[in-house]
Each structure stands twice: as structure tokens, then as C-alpha cells.
Amino acid sequence: MADAPDYDEVETRDLEPASAPGKPPLGGLRRRGIYLLPNLFTTGVLFCGFFAIVQAMNGRFETSAIAIFVAMVLDGMDGRVARWTNTQSEFGAQFDSIADMVAFGAAPGLVAYTWALKDLGTWGWIGAFIYCAGTGIRLARFNANISVVDKRYFQGLPSPSGAAVIAGLVWVLTDFGFDPDESTWLGPVTWTMALFAGSTMVSNVPFWSFKEVNWKKRVPLWMILACVIGLSVIASSPSLVLFLLFFGYALSGYVMWAMGHRVRPVLPEE
């Protein structure tokens, strides 16, 4: 007996209107699936961003900051998983940008605003918006220039690193017991940091992309010990160490710029 057609074939034949051979059905749409594994990681990024916003609304700012850092880890994995499993897709690329905008744009901006910027009134939400807008512009420029910019450098501060600067600031100050209701200087400091991160993301300042590092290359045995020591230092005070690492990275671009490194500014025509 001949094999029975699967469900998708039956559904397509029964529900789609008749069309000429070789042409898509009316409307030009076909039922297509998506790759599950890389998009699960991207969904995790989106969930962490949303979770961070909800926790900030409930006053749990340390949890919000940690959720943003978890989103960074997941964001670093989805693209690699897609390449390793050969499951790259246009849908995945667009979904990744949307998730990044929530997790690294809206979430840090709203966390910072709820934590300290709201006390500054109009200037507070303007500072949060400048950061959020900077993230959106940075992501759009990265997508548009992905094939024409020098792979050795990022053009402007990457959005996950910008989010780590804002989330790290909130995390470390909360961890050390600073309260915006008692320390009025926290508002201006947070506003300045949001302006710094937002403007650095849309700048042409070069940042080392680490894409030249060969992770498959053999390394001396002492490198394992160095990694263990590094993890121990981070574990000793994660909020402080992570904030200093990412803030130092945010400053490193200006050091490279002062040393003469440049990324050719490219923006495709509309």
C-alpha cells in the first residue's frame, strides 16, 4: 500500500486555494517551520528581559540585574548554537534583534528608571530613553553593516555590554546597601552612566570584538589555572567584579580610539 501523505501535506492541499503549478498559493505565503534549538535560547533572552522588568516593578533590583546578565549568556549562545548546528535563518536573526532590544534596551532602561531615575522627574525618564534609543540604533546599525564593517572591531559599544554597565551599576550599588531614597547622588550618577552607555553605543569608537581569538587552538596548561583563578575572583564578589570588567571594556574603546584605531563609519543609504 502506498504511503499516506503526512498531515502538513493534507492540510496544505485542503486549505490552500488552487494556484498554477510552480507558483505560491494566493497571497504568496507558505507554511514553514522554524529551527527550535537556537530560537529557544533567543526566547530565553526575551524572557530574562521581561522578567527583569517585572522584578524591578516589584522592587527586586538585584534579581533584575542578575536576569539581564543571564540574558547576556543566553544571547552569546544562540548564534553559536545556530552555526554549530547549521540552523541559521532570517527568522532567527530578526527574532534575536527583537529579543536583544527588550533584554538590553528596554529592560536596563526601565530598571535604572525604577531604581533611581524616577526621582529626577522629567530628566529621569529622558535619561532612560536616551539609553534605550541608543540600544535600538546600535542594533539597527549592526544589522545593516554586518557584512561591511571590520570584523576585528565593533563599531560602538555592543548592546549587551551597555546593558551590563547599567545593570552592573544597579547590582553593585544595591549589593553594597546604597538606597536611592537615602543617597540622592545615585540619581545623577545613574543618569550620567545611562547617557554614557547610550552615546557610546551609537558612536564610531572601536571596541575589540574578540573574533580573532582561536578557541580551538591548543594553549599552555597554566591557562586552565588562570581561568580557575578568574572564576574565583568573580565568585568572590560577582556584582563588583562584573561591573568593573564591563565598565573597563566600555572605557577601552576610547583608549583604542586615542591610540589611533578607527572603524570606518558606514551607513547604507535608505
Secondary structure, DSSP 8 states (H G I E B T S, - for coil): ------HHHHHHHHHS----TTS--TTS-------HHHHHHHHHHHHHHHHHHHHHHTT-HHHHHHHHHHHHHHHHHHHHHHHHTT---HHHHHHHHHHHHIIIIIHHHHHHHHHTGGGGTHHHHHHHHHHHHHHHHHHHHHHHHTTTS-TTEEES--HHHHHHHHHHHHHHHHHTT--TTT-TTHHHHHHHHHHHHHHHHTS--EEE--TT--TTS---THHHHHHHHHHHHHHHSHHHHHHHHHHHHHHHHHHHHHTT----------
